[in-house]
Structure formats: structure tokens, C-alpha cells
Amino acid sequence: MTDEIIIIGAGQAAAQAVQSLRAEGFAGPIRLFGDEPYAPYQRPPLSKKFLAGEIGYDRVELKAEDFYAQSGVATHWSTRVTEIDRRNKRLLTGDGQEFAYGKLLLATGSRVREINVPGFDLEGVHYLRNIDDVKSIQAHFRPGAKMVVVGGGYIGLEVAAVAAKRGIEVTVLEAADRVMARVVDPIVSHFYERVHAEEGVKIETGVTVAGFEGDTKVEAVVSGEGGRYPCDVVVVGIGILPNTELAAEAGLHVENGIAVDEFCRTSDPDICAAGDCTSHPNGIYGTRLRLESVHNAIEQGKTAAATLAGKEKPYNQVPWFWSDQYDLKLQITGLSNGYTQAVVRGDPTTGRSFAVFYLKEGVLIAVDAINRAPEFMMAKMLTARKAVLDPARIADESIAVKEIAG
Ligand code: FAD
């Protein structure tokens, strides 16, 4: 019998869990497996300042190099866990080693959704999930190069913004009729389409990618609508899939993510899960959610650590997220699904600073704030409180942000 806690996956949730396990008083052994050659690092800069070359590896690392040794954690980088044997409480790694565990934390994150069209494997077709992907994309950064970005979501648009600033000719192809259609109101989509156009990025909506052309290297993207887009490099950003296979093969319950309760417990009481790979029952929204955000990974990392340390600290959070494009900081709090009214504060047609408040039958459920930190901060509180707001007060900029709720 061992009391060792093993963490599988070395990303944002794992790094937080290590810190929180010690903070919660767990003094036993901890072992951490990650299949990348790096210690846990932040992914958001990979499509922002790190991609732009403005910051280096030292600024994306989540913890200093000696943190894990000092915290008494045995680390195994470049090591994939391939099997969990729950009956014997052992796990197997890709290099054939076996380890016994007392308790497990699954923090396996997610992976990119791949595009399955002819030419998908040509040189120059890239995705963006990890540090090595950034290096491959950066190798194409020279003024005048032509880039096609497939997908007008956050990651695609962030890549487009960075590349345009580097003098690259960028075209974004989006299948929906507007960018970021899944998550924001048309007001916000059209604002971003305008700004990108002003920065020299071409966005084409209603375009489905049918294939990539080229002998060994990609030379053009062809669309189902008959378009042909010559290019030197393609970056595909069409969403992610949670890494649930290891859990499913071990017989754990999976429901659009490894299903956990509000304490991050899976269907096995000795196994917790946290971060992108999970789905959880969210008390505020009254539904099961799978979130893809740093905030969720950190907060679930804390909750799971508390549970593994024998305490109970339920996870019940209003989600929040951000995206940086050019000089624009978009901060989103809440989830706007099912809103009945979008109320704008500020002017999205000419300026670069406004907020959209999403109401559902009068109750605030989400806010998109563009260069509006005060509105974002206030909205975080008001969404958690399920505040009922007067649309006229939201839109009236003569009313101070802190007075919006009356
Ligand atoms: P991850 O960070 O994905 O870590 C999981 C790790 O586990 C990975 O290294 C994976 O390779 C490893 N692993 C998986 N299976 C195994 C196995 N069997 N054995 C060993 N290791 C394994 N979020 C925001 O809130 N704001 C942003 O602006 C933002 N921007 C982003 C930009 C980019 C380019 C990307 C890729 C993500 C961005 N995100 C952003 C999302 C955010 O980074 C993720 O939600 C967060 O990293 C999730 O953390 P995690 O620990 O759950 O998973």
C-alpha cells in the first residue's frame, strides 16, 4: 500500500494541484507525469506574446525549475501514462514502467481537433497547442509570406493578429457567417471583423475548407465554395477535444469530458480529475459544463487537491476567459448561451472600447468587455449574484460602472 498521489498530465491544472496539495497539508509523496519535454507552462501566451517573440520560455513556465524538487515531487517529463489498472491501483507508462498509486489526479487536458481533408499532412499545415507548434509556425515568419488561418475563433484570430504585425499577409477562413460565432453576439463579431480589416487581415466567412494543395509543401487552400487561397503556411484552429481516452479505458464515467462532481471526484473515489479534460455540474448555471480555460484549470486544480488531501472545497465558479488581439483585451465573464437581450455600453462601431451585457429574462448571465476592465470586474460580481439589471442603466455611460445595478 502506498499513499503516493500520482498526477497524470503536466499542465496548468497539475501545477496548481501540486502547489495546493502542499498548501492543504498533504505531506506524502507526489509523482507527476507529463508527455511533453517541458515542465508545466502557460498556454495562453503561445498565441500571443510568446508567438510574437516578445517573451521567452522563462516567462511561460508556470513554476521555477526547482519548484518540483523543493516540493518533494518526483517528475517524469516526456513520459506518457498508457494504462490505469484500477483494481490493483497501478499505472503503466509508455516506456514500460509500472507505478503504484494511493490516489490519482487526471489532468490530461485537451488536444486539437484535426482537419480531415485531402492534403492535411502537407508540410506547412500547423496547429497550435504546445511550445513546439509555436516554433514550427515561427519558422514561416518573414514579411510578405502568405498565411491562411482556418477557423475564426480566439486562437485563429490571435494568430492572425500576431502574424499581421510581423508583415505576413493573412487570410482567415471561417465556416460560420461571422467570427467567434459560437461565443459572442454579432456586435462583437462584427467589431473584430472591422478591426482585423483595419489591420490588413482578410477575413472570409461562410467558407468551408475542402483541401490543401501542394507537392510536399502546402501551396494553397481550396474551399468547397470554389475558392483557392495561395499560401506558404496554414494554421488550423478549429477547436479542441478533451483527452478522456485513458479514463474511459479504465472504466471511468465520461460525459463530454471525464465526469466529475463538484469536488472533482470521478466515478472512482480514489481518482480526481481537473481542467480541460473534465465536465462538471455547475451550480450557478444548473447544468454540466466542460470548460477550456485557465481559470477553470486553476480552480479545479485547487478543488481536486483539497479533495485528495481529505478536505471538501466545492467548485462553484462563474467561468471567465480572455483574448488579446492587437491592442484589444477581450475579457469574458459568464456564459451567454440562451441570452434574450444583448445590451451595449460604449460604441463598437468607431471606438475600441465597449462592453456587451447579456441578459436572460432580465438576469445578467455574461459580459464581453473590450478594453473595459471596470465593467469586467463589476460583471464578475453581478453574474455570480444573478443580478437583475435595467438595460437602460447599463447603456447609460453617465451612470458609473459601480452604480449599474442601482
Ligand atoms: P493542459 O494545459 O492541456 O495540460 C495537459 C497536459 O497533459 C499536456 O501537456 C498533455 O500533453 C499532457 N498529457 C495528456 N495525456 C497524458 C498522458 N496520458 N500521460 C502524460 N501526459 C499527458 N485559456 C484562457 O483562459 N485564456 C486564454 O487566453 C487562452 N489562450 C490559449 C491559447 C492557446 C494557444 C491554447 C492552446 C490554449 C489557450 N487557453 C486559454 C486554454 C488554456 O490554456 C487551457 O484551458 C489550459 O491550459 C488547460 O489546462 P490543463 O492543465 O487542463 O491542460
Boltz pocket constraint, residues with backbone or C-beta under 6 A from the ligand:
constraints:
  - pocket:
      binder: B
      contacts: [[A, 8], [A, 9], [A, 10], [A, 11], [A, 12], [A, 13], [A, 14], [A, 33], [A, 34], [A, 35], [A, 36], [A, 41], [A, 42], [A, 43], [A, 44], [A, 45], [A, 46], [A, 47], [A, 79], [A, 80], [A, 81], [A, 82], [A, 107], [A, 108], [A, 109], [A, 110], [A, 128], [A, 129], [A, 130], [A, 155], [A, 243], [A, 246], [A, 274], [A, 275], [A, 276], [A, 277], [A, 291], [A, 292], [A, 293], [A, 294], [A, 295], [A, 297], [A, 320], [A, 321], [A, 322], [A, 323], [A, 324]]
      max_distance: 6.0
